[in-house]
Every structure is written in C-alpha cells, then in structure tokens.
Amino acid sequence: MPLPKLGDEQVEWVIQQVAAYIGGQRQTYRGKAVALSRNQRTAMHPFFPASTLESARVVVLAGERVSNPHFFGEL
C-alpha cells in the first residue's frame, strides 16, 4: 500500500500531534522509569554513546498497555 501524499499543513499537524502524545506519555510514565540495567547498557553500547545510556530510563508495563494516540483514527 503506497504512502499517502500529505500537504505541508497536514505534515505539521501530524508532527504537533505526535509531539504532544510523546510528551503526555513521558509525563504519565516518568515516575515509574528506572535506569537501564548493566546488561541493557552493555547490549546497546555499540549503538549509543555511554552518556545517552546513562541518562536513559525504561518502564516495563505489567497488566497495562500504552494506549493509541487520540488522533490515531484521524490518520
């Protein structure tokens, strides 16, 4: 299935919606986030600088899922 051709205004709208969604999810899960384990940092070390891995945080959800963005149906 070919990708649709979007106009500049549509692209800008999508960018704004995605940025807002990511920001909201970050606020929702930030308090549950923990630093990467040594094994996780070791596995990702070839791909990311150590400073990035030291500042990265991860959340493992149990019994819940991240919801689709509210604008998903409009896409």
C-alpha positions in Angstrom: 0.0 0.0 0.0 1.6 3.3 -1.1 2.0 6.1 1.5 -0.4 9.0 1.1 0.9 12.3 -0.2 0.5 14.8 2.6 0.5 18.6 2.3 2.7 20.8 4.4 -0.2 21.7 6.7 -1.1 18.0 7.2 2.6 17.2 8.0 2.7 20.0 10.5 -0.5 18.8 12.2 0.9 15.2 12.4 4.2 16.5 13.9 2.3 18.6 16.5 0.0 15.7 17.4 2.9 13.2 17.8 5.0 15.6 19.9 2.1 16.2 22.2 1.4 12.5 22.5 5.0 11.7 23.3 5.1 14.5 25.9 2.0 13.2 27.6 3.2 9.7 27.7 6.5 10.8 29.1 4.7 12.6 31.9 2.5 9.6 32.6 5.3 7.1 32.9 8.2 9.2 34.1 7.7 8.4 37.8 7.9 4.6 37.1 11.0 4.8 34.9 14.3 3.2 36.1 17.8 3.4 34.8 18.9 0.7 32.3 20.5 -2.4 33.8 24.1 -3.2 33.2 23.0 -5.9 30.7 20.8 -3.5 28.8 23.6 -0.9 28.7 26.1 -3.5 27.5 23.8 -4.7 24.7 23.1 -1.2 23.5 26.7 0.2 23.9 27.7 -0.4 20.3 24.8 1.8 19.1 24.7 4.7 21.6 27.1 6.9 23.5 27.7 6.0 27.1 26.3 9.4 28.2 23.0 8.6 26.4 22.7 5.1 28.0 23.5 6.6 31.5 20.6 9.1 31.2 18.1 6.7 29.5 15.2 5.4 31.5 12.9 2.5 30.8 9.5 1.4 32.1 8.2 -2.2 31.9 4.4 -2.3 32.0 2.7 -5.2 33.7 -1.0 -5.6 33.2 -1.4 -2.4 31.2 -0.6 -1.1 27.8 0.2 2.2 26.3 -2.9 3.5 24.5 -3.1 4.5 20.9 -2.8 8.3 20.4 -6.2 10.1 20.4 -5.6 11.2 16.8 -4.9 7.7 15.6 -8.3 7.3 13.9 -7.8 10.5 12.0 -4.7 9.3 10.4 
